[in-house]
């Protein structure tokens, strides 16, 4: 159970950072919507888990936040990627690709060299 | 890095309590945006809001998750426990005060003793990789040694040179020899501690100079060359104003100029714990300049154990293996030089142990362990008391704890809460204990004898001491807190309900834990008090010791004529002139000069009674020698039992004569008259006539066995380093100035040291046992009071708990006497069991400590009887008060109480 949560949180952080990289500064709701759109209903269970994840990234210095105006003139907190965040994202992306590549080879045993 | 940054932010969040409104606002914005989107998709306003909330997963839940991330939940729970604990302690100020005070006394005692142990035993020498350094000593299986604790005997310089050259076990073997040198001349000559050392001394220790250099490998080889000196940091800083240009400058020691070549690191004072931080090191090649008397004459003799040696073991080599290899070398040296080495081998000891004296380490460590043990026991008693108080409190708090459990607090949470409270108590006790230790240390320090000043023993509350105190405080909190915490976290709901939360019958069988506490406490108190009693008894005996000489109105001062490079004739002339001058000064009854200062040991030589020599298989008896001027026994008031004393007629050219102590007469001529017998020293065939026998006197330490002593006339065996003994008619302090002046009027360049009255010498000799006795008495009293309080607490609690039972018994016809007997009987039964147990343990423990006792047996019946009686009496009193209260229980009130 705990491991699943860890995996989920790690993935969630990666998705948040990627979203911010792609779309630029964005508020929590926007990030949630974007992740929901791209990942199907993975996040549909709970938007709430996003905020502790954002806080963690902010504490670690990968994202920064400031208050601003939303499209329809609401006060909203905007998150943006920091330089450290950008570097971290690059690293994580490479790791992730490597992991998935290995897993893909593993899960397709037919293609494994004998 | 990132994790650390996050940790600090969360810690800050926990402490400052980040405003949650910020996040509430952010969430509200999120919900509104989501709701608007939903409405746009065609939902009704209510449905849109509800859907947004559902997707979020609840406002409060999200806030909670956010908060957990914002802060450190573990720490937050701890802070809660802390606040709660502080509140509980404030609510019970009486309990809190008693607890902190008893802990402070217990921990303070531990810290005080640890401060001393730390300074003397744990104060590791500031050298490289100390565990690899070992001291190498001679052990002699043939020569009879009459002195206690002399099994390891140092090393002879020629043997050292052979070991140094041929050994297979050391990366380096060094030698040193403690000396005193006179620094400067004229108006203010003063003596300094120093060491003659082999050139590799600092290399073997792995110490580097902070200024200049240390000795070159060949600087100890050519006799009377290389007049160079290394100064200790302390000497350089305190006496030379840290002169930055000191290297290369000349300093005068024993009227000879030495070039300063280096300064040792701060805190380095050689390999001996009790040595001064102000010291000098001179290569052994300069020995003829620095040494005088027999140490100089015999230095190069293979038989003469004049130096101390230590080496660094080769990497990976065990001390035992090295010793075996060296012992093989020793047998070769024995065959090669049978006359000098017969019966002699070597033994290794860790240099760290040898630092307090290679033959004393065991005793000092044992004394340290004993003192730590005693204060540990005192603290244990305090812990037992507190555990008991907490148990009683836990019983009273049963309702509160049940309520908390009912509200969902898990057992670990409750135990943690209770432990937090005991930790708070023990840490507060630790802080107060440090304050006690500070005061205790200052008192000990103010009572120190002068020699501690010179030795630079550092009794400061350093980091080791602080860590020790913290550790003890935490351990203490666990010891007294854990059992009550676990016990009260498991409330027996049925029992509590039945008894209406007050407890009905709490008989001993139903409450074995508390009975055990009383038993344990009594046993601990008995052990502590027996220890204290035995040592006080021993101290009393030591103080009553007959010194063998008159211990009033005696003044002594020491000097060393070899520093002035007097030859023998001039030295003897000096002695005669000095005694003449001193004798004629006002307030002086008589004066005499001897090579040994009072109660300060002396030179040992091997004695062979006439008719026996090395060839007979007997290797002689190591005996203390003292060279004296004729009126010595007169001045010291040592009674002459047989024969005569020395006179001016005993001269170099007349027959060699000696006087011996009764112990020596008994050793060699047990049933004969020793006067008229003769003996010779090893390596010297001159037979000396025994012309007199004098009473035994104390020479090494108070409480020693009577020592065999050989007295030689100074005129037939000149010694340049000596002590003037002055018998005064009044207060010896009054003649100190005139005596000094008298000595220096004979030679103004004479440095005078160790000016002491006999009272000062005695108080120094008795300082350690007296301090030990005083501390033990204090700790014993503390143990007594604490355990009395403990027994009283347990019994009165139990009487309170049994009020109903007692009332019932009385209603059913029990007399007040019966009730009294019941309570007293229970209390006494536990006391007797505890004391019995304590006696058994004490008998075992004291057997180990008996070597520290002077003339007291470990099972000294009077001490045991007195302590048992005392404790029984105190326990009886402690039981009597609650028993009387029980006796006065009004059956009607007691039964109606609920």
Interface residues (C-beta under 8 A of the other chain):
Chain A: X27 X28 X29 X32 X33 X44 X45 X46 X47 X48 X49 X51 X52 X55 X56 X59 X60 X61 X62 X70 X72 X74 X75 X76 X77 X84
Chain B: X2 X3 X5 X6 X9 X10 X23 X25 X26 X27 X29 X30 X32 X33 X34 X36 X37 X55 X56 X57 X58 X61 X62 X65 X66 X68 X69 X70
